[in-house]
């Protein structure tokens, strides 16, 4: 079996960015839910754990985001914050896809070179 540590790490990166997008979308969907508390994850920390563990178990540490202003109904979702986070995560995802595409392109070039 061919080992591709960079491609494996990029796969974990893309999986994590997808999780972040789902979490942000859930926060945005609950902007009008009384008492809802914004959820977040430590992207860099989770990515480091995924690299150390050589895989993602799916057990992400998701917690309430502190320091946000709550409305009288107890909800603290900020659409401005979530929109910015969604844009950032989309950029991270696109970057990961491009890096993975480049990785596979290099592999295909090596195969096509036929040892010349």
Beta strands, then each sheet from edge to edge (+ up, - down):
strand 1: 39-41
strand 2: 62-64
sheet 1: 1+ 2-
end
